[in-house]
């Protein structure tokens, strides 16, 4: 025997239908916000990367937790001659040459 079909005038059915519509609209707004945030973050990241890699200044980015070098930009020798922190000795900024780039 098939389940009874709710009447479109049934108050419980109408309440569920309104709740479904409200949640659907909320989901659509959340998706739009997520898309806008993702797009904005991507644009910001591209701008930062271009600025970082095109700058003539010597720069590095390090993790705050352990001062480990994540990315380095040395004028004229990007990524070959990077800043490598030495925490044990309390020195930050010691040069380290990568193999094959001497």
C-alpha positions as CSV (number, residue, x, y, z in Angstrom):
1,X,0.0,0.0,0.0
2,X,1.5,3.4,-1.0
3,X,2.2,6.0,1.7
4,X,-0.4,8.7,1.9
5,X,0.4,11.9,0.0
6,X,0.3,15.1,2.1
7,X,-2.2,17.7,1.1
8,X,-0.8,21.0,-0.1
9,X,-3.0,22.7,2.5
10,X,-1.7,20.5,5.4
11,X,0.0,22.9,7.9
12,X,2.8,20.4,8.7
13,X,3.5,20.0,5.0
14,X,3.5,23.7,4.4
15,X,5.9,24.2,7.3
16,X,8.3,21.6,6.0
17,X,8.1,23.1,2.5
18,X,8.9,26.6,3.9
19,X,11.8,25.2,5.9
20,X,13.1,23.4,2.8
21,X,12.9,26.7,0.8
22,X,14.7,28.6,3.6
23,X,17.5,26.1,3.8
24,X,17.8,26.0,0.0
25,X,18.2,29.8,-0.1
26,X,20.7,29.7,2.8
27,X,22.7,27.1,0.9
28,X,22.7,29.2,-2.2
29,X,23.9,32.3,-0.2
30,X,26.6,30.2,1.4
31,X,27.8,28.8,-1.9
32,X,27.9,32.4,-3.4
33,X,29.9,33.6,-0.4
34,X,32.3,30.7,-0.6
35,X,32.8,31.3,-4.4
36,X,33.5,35.1,-3.7
37,X,35.9,34.3,-0.9
38,X,37.8,31.7,-2.9
39,X,38.1,34.0,-5.9
40,X,39.3,36.9,-3.7
41,X,41.8,34.6,-1.9
42,X,43.1,33.4,-5.2
43,X,43.5,36.9,-6.6
44,X,45.4,37.9,-3.4
45,X,47.7,34.9,-3.6
46,X,48.5,35.6,-7.3
47,X,49.2,39.3,-6.5
48,X,51.5,38.3,-3.5
49,X,53.4,35.7,-5.5
50,X,54.0,38.2,-8.4
51,X,55.1,40.9,-5.9
52,X,57.3,38.5,-4.0
53,X,59.1,37.0,-7.0
54,X,59.5,40.2,-9.0
55,X,60.9,42.3,-6.1
56,X,64.6,43.1,-6.3
57,X,64.8,42.9,-2.4
58,X,66.2,39.9,-0.6
59,X,63.2,38.3,1.3
60,X,62.2,35.1,2.9
61,X,59.1,33.7,4.4
62,X,59.4,31.5,7.5
63,X,57.0,29.6,9.7
64,X,56.4,31.3,13.0
65,X,56.4,28.1,15.0
66,X,60.0,27.0,14.2
67,X,61.4,29.7,11.9
68,X,61.9,27.2,9.1
69,X,62.3,28.9,5.8
70,X,59.4,28.2,3.5
71,X,60.2,30.4,0.5
72,X,63.2,32.7,-0.2
73,X,63.9,35.4,-2.8
74,X,67.5,36.5,-3.0
75,X,68.1,39.2,-5.6
76,X,69.5,37.6,-8.6
77,X,69.6,34.1,-7.1
78,X,66.0,33.3,-6.3
79,X,65.6,29.9,-4.6
80,X,69.2,28.8,-5.2
81,X,70.8,30.7,-2.3
82,X,68.2,30.7,0.5
83,X,68.1,31.8,4.1
84,X,68.2,28.8,6.4
85,X,67.5,29.4,10.1
86,X,69.7,27.8,12.7
87,X,67.6,27.6,15.9
88,X,70.0,25.6,18.0
89,X,72.7,28.3,17.8
90,X,70.2,31.1,18.0
91,X,71.2,32.5,14.6
92,X,68.6,33.2,11.9
93,X,69.7,34.2,8.4
94,X,72.6,31.9,7.8
95,X,73.1,31.3,4.1
96,X,72.7,27.8,2.7
97,X,73.6,26.7,-0.8
98,X,71.4,24.0,-2.4
99,X,73.3,21.1,-4.0
100,X,73.9,21.7,-7.7
101,X,73.7,25.5,-7.5
102,X,77.2,26.3,-6.3
